Amino acid sequence: MPLPVIGNLLDLSFDQFWLRVSKWADMYGDLVYLRVFGQGILFLNSFEAAVDLLDKSGAAYAGRPLTVMCGKLCGCENITAFAQYGPEFRRHRRLMQHALGAGNIQGYRPLIMEETHFFLQRMAESGQDFVSHIRRYIGGQMFAIVYGHRIVDEKDPYLKRAENVLDLLSNHIASLGAGVWIVDIFPFLKYLPSWFPGAAFKRKASNWRTVIEDCVRLPFERVREDMSSDARTLASYCGVLYNRPAEDIGISRAQYESDIQWTAGTMYVASLDTTLIVLMHFALAMVLYPQVVQKAQAEIDQVVGHERLPTLDDRPALPYIEAILNECLRWGPPIPLALPHRLTKDDTYRGMRIPKNTLVFANVWRMTRDPELFPHPDEFMPERYLNLPADDPEAKQRDPRNTVFGFGRRRCPGATLVESSLWALMACMLATMDFHKATDSSGEPIEPHIEYRDVTLRMPTAFQCDIRPRSDRALELIREAVTAKE
Ligand code: HEM
């Protein structure tokens, strides 16, 4: 039986597309299929369907869309997140696994704590610049982890280039909302010369390709220079891989360096807005739910005390902070429809035929807003993760780590690293900061107003809030932590 087709692209607005897809889920159930200019698209609206297809039949569902504009003309086929499932992709994942697997994350802990303390210092000086401090925190931490250098401020050219590429990818080149590129419907158009009328897409692609290649190439060239001089750098992803003995590599040196360069660039770009979105939702929740802050601070005060800041070693002893992290991931999933997987051979599921080349989206939004699993799903309630029975039959789908980072062979490789980084920042902010609504000139609180305008990422618009040190003692602790690093 073929899957029922329910619409075509011409009817669609892409504004918060996940809401639209979730309405279809209410009407049509777990599997919703549509065709857009002949391209089949399948939305998996339940955890069960996503696990059955993307996890259990992982190899068949590990492709990415075959796009002429994004993949070939803009050169994105080298970016791991867009690469097709094949030898190059597997090499990329192995490199990332090596650097980001649970065993190696320990090595990044001092750096994570150090960047967290610098972040607290900046917040203590100017809390109203919360969003730029967060950008700096993520950009700085990831740049150091990936390339072994610190960035100077949020205007750093490496960071700006990466943010620019991220915007190009998610809002222009590879987004449903940007429309469908004519060259993806009629691939022979790629042979048109750039000056030909109607070939504006080629000129755009050529400019964008340069922007992407520069973003990936320039920081790697710096690593290469470091390696050939005696520059003192931090231990980093690129540094460790660059120095690997030739016999461990197994491919040509040029190919190997290209793999390091593209995986490094992908990790850096992929980490920025995703992490920012979670932390913006964290700040929003802390402003809107003061009772959560009170409970969290009581837990930290009791377990950690007032003589030091929390560290990652405290994590197992702070279950309420863990519950806040879980709830931030669930309440503000950064990529609500994850990224599309392409089915690379015909398949059958629940008696329905799914044709080869169907693009498959996991509807993370619906899974994390399921009212059966998460009563009052729009409310921020960390308590929903506490006191669950040890044999909870729904433990897997209740844990947002199993949904918000995607599924199967394309699941986010940065999940374990980013969790540590998010936890450290949340725990240290709660230990040292108070969160309030901003006030207007007559002292009345201003309700935070949020909109979501992007198509792929669920990035909230900036909102006003008042985040400041909790006490003089908190300020002292921040100063002591920063001074110890200098
Ligand atoms: C809270 C932060 C993050 C969230 C929610 C997130 C989420 C995701 C999701 C949903 C995907 C697509 C998975 C799929 O196709 O099924 C993905 C892919 C990816 N993420 Fe993350 N991510 C985050 C942070 C990071 C970080 C910090 C890194 C790097 C250190 C990273 C590196 C990647 C890469 C390289 C891919 C592409 C994987 C592939 O195509 O095989 N992400 N991420």
Residues whose N, C-alpha, C, O or C-beta is under 5 A from the ligand:
A	BS01	HEM	T80 A81 T266 M267 A270 S271 T274 T275 V278 P334 I335 A338 L339 V404 F405 G406 F407 R409 R410 R411 C412 P413 G414 V418
